[in-house]
């Protein structure tokens, strides 16, 4: 698996100077009452992870001509640029904190460009204008969901690894070289990032990482849905992130709490408050995702959706089952 190997090695090597550069320029995350860590840690490690993804995909393109059954070469370049722009937007946010309105507007513009390109560049029976509109909404939604969930050690790298293996496996089965290459490059780079982020974080992805990786996963999901003509196959590995984010926003809306203000209300954060370690909480998220993916592989879609509903419900109520514990900032 050339893409995986190149991405793994590149990300592992590049992380060393990236972390040193972040420390030198004081691009760091300072803990506060809503943080899940207690020490100053560099943020922006997603630069190294994404460098690995780029190297893996470029290596694949040297063997396989640009473009594939999913997208022609020009469209592939535009989509790749869009993912890079998402990462660039995150980098700007890491360095100088953009306002929520400007950030959302920029995300919407980039997402529109990506989704229109995919809608017009793929041969799908789905209506192109519908794909463009829904695709843009999907990209913005998932990028923000991935960013919201990036709050404890290892959770985003592990979740990206699961999604990448899922989409890469499906693409291998369907002989889809573009999604295959990008997925396995993401898997290799995510695995290389893990030792830097767990069991004790030495660097965070930062917004550059959560935006870039979130956008790439969202694109892979969209391409998978269009290829498989089945919405569920694109959503299966992403369900827990979507359930946690949407459930948290709904709960805060019911309580009339500000939706855009930083908080510690996500299920994974509440698991920490109830005594679980970062690694244990991440393991819960991973196990839930794996169960949903396995159900999707062996059951009809309706059965898999029912399993996902049960697993999601269990995940949402788990903090309450662990009993009361006063919130503490993890070390």
C-alpha positions, 0 to 999 in steps of 0.5 A, spaced: 500 500 500 504 505 497 499 511 499 499 508 506 507 507 507 509 514 504 504 518 508 506 514 514 513 516 513 512 523 511 508 525 517 512 521 522 518 525 519 515 532 518 512 532 525 519 533 528 520 540 525 513 542 525 512 541 533 519 545 533 516 551 529 510 551 533 513 552 539 518 557 537 513 561 534 508 560 540 502 557 536 500 554 543 493 552 546 493 555 553 488 551 558 482 554 561 476 552 565 473 548 558 479 545 556 480 537 557 488 538 558 492 542 564 498 544 560 500 549 555 501 544 548 502 546 541 497 546 536 497 546 529 500 539 528 495 537 523 500 541 518 504 534 519 499 530 518 496 533 512 503 533 509 503 526 509 496 525 506 499 530 500 505 526 499 501 519 499 496 522 494 502 525 490 506 518 490 499 514 488 499 519 482 506 518 479 503 510 479 496 512 477 494 517 472 491 523 475 483 523 475 479 516 476 472 513 475 470 518 480 473 525 478 477 527 472 484 530 473 481 537 473 476 536 478 480 532 482 485 538 482 479 543 484 477 538 490 484 538 492 485 545 492 478 546 496 481 541 502 487 545 502 483 552 503 479 549 508 486 547 512 489 554 510 482 557 513 484 553 520 491 555 520 489 562 520 484 561 525 490 558 529 494 564 528 489 569 529 482 567 531 477 569 526 470 571 528 465 566 527 461 569 522 467 570 517 469 563 519 462 560 517 462 565 510 469 562 508 467 555 509 460 556 505 464 559 499 469 553 499 464 548 500 460 551 495 466 550 490 468 543 492 460 541 492 459 544 485 465 541 482 463 534 485 456 535 482 458 537 475 464 532 475 461 525 477 457 521 472 451 519 477 444 518 477 443 523 482 441 530 480 447 535 480 444 541 483 441 537 489 448 534 490 451 541 489 446 544 495 446 538 499 454 537 498 455 544 500 451 544 507 454 537 508 461 539 508 460 545 512 456 541 517 461 535 518 468 540 518 465 543 524 462 537 527 470 534 526 472 541 529 467 540 535 469 533 537 477 535 537 477 536 544 481 530 547 487 526 546 487 521 540 480 522 538 480 525 532 486 521 529 483 515 531 476 517 528 480 519 521 483 512 521 477 509 522 473 513 516 479 512 512 480 505 512 472 504 511 472 509 505 479 505 503 476 498 503 470 500 499 474 504 494 478 497 493 472 493 492 469 498 487 476 499 484 476 507 485 483 509 485 482 516 487 478 515 493 482 509 495 489 513 494 486 519 499 483 514 504 489 510 505 494 516 505 489 519 510 490 512 514 497 512 514 498 520 516 493 519 522 497 513 524 503 517 524 500 522 528 497 518 534 504 517 538 504 525 538 497 526 540 496 520 545 497 517 550 499 524 553 499 529 547 505 533 545 501 537 540 494 538 538 491 538 530 489 545 531 484 548 527 488 547 521 488 539 522 481 539 524 478 543 518 483 540 513 482 532 515 474 534 516 474 536 509 477 530 506 473 525 510 467 529 508 469 529 501 470 522 501 464 520 504 460 524 499 464 521 493 462 514 496 455 516 497 455 518 489 458 511 487 454 507 492 448 510 491 446 509 498 447 515 503 448 510 509 455 507 506 457 514 506 455 516 513 456 509 517 463 511 520 461 518 522 455 517 525 458 518 532 461 524 531 454 527 528 450 524 534 455 527 539 455 534 535 447 534 534 445 532 540 450 537 544 447 542 540 440 540 541 441 540 548 444 546 549 438 549 545 433 547 549 437 549 555 437 556 552 445 556 552 449 559 547 451 555 541 457 558 539 460 559 545 466 554 547 463 549 552 464 542 555 458 539 554 459 533 549 459 526 551 466 525 550 468 531 555 462 528 560 465 522 560 472 525 562 468 529 567 465 522 570 472 519 571 474 516 564 481 517 561 482 521 554 484 514 552 478 510 555 473 516 552 477 515 545 476 507 546 468 508 547 468 513 541 472 508 536 468 502 539 461 505 537 464 507 530 466 500 529 460 496 531 456 501 526 461 499 521 461 492 522 453 492 522 453 495 516 457 490 513 453 484 515 446 487 515 441 490 510 441 497 511 435 498 515 438 493 520 444 497 520 441 503 521 437 500 527 444 497 530 446 504 529 440 507 533 441 503 539 449 504 539 448 511 539 443 511 544 447 507 549 453 512 547 449 518 549 446 516 556 453 513 558 455 519 562 449 518 566 450 511 567 457 512 570 454 516 576 456 523 578 463 526 578 465 533 579 468 536 572 476 536 573 481 539 568 485 533 565 492 533 566 
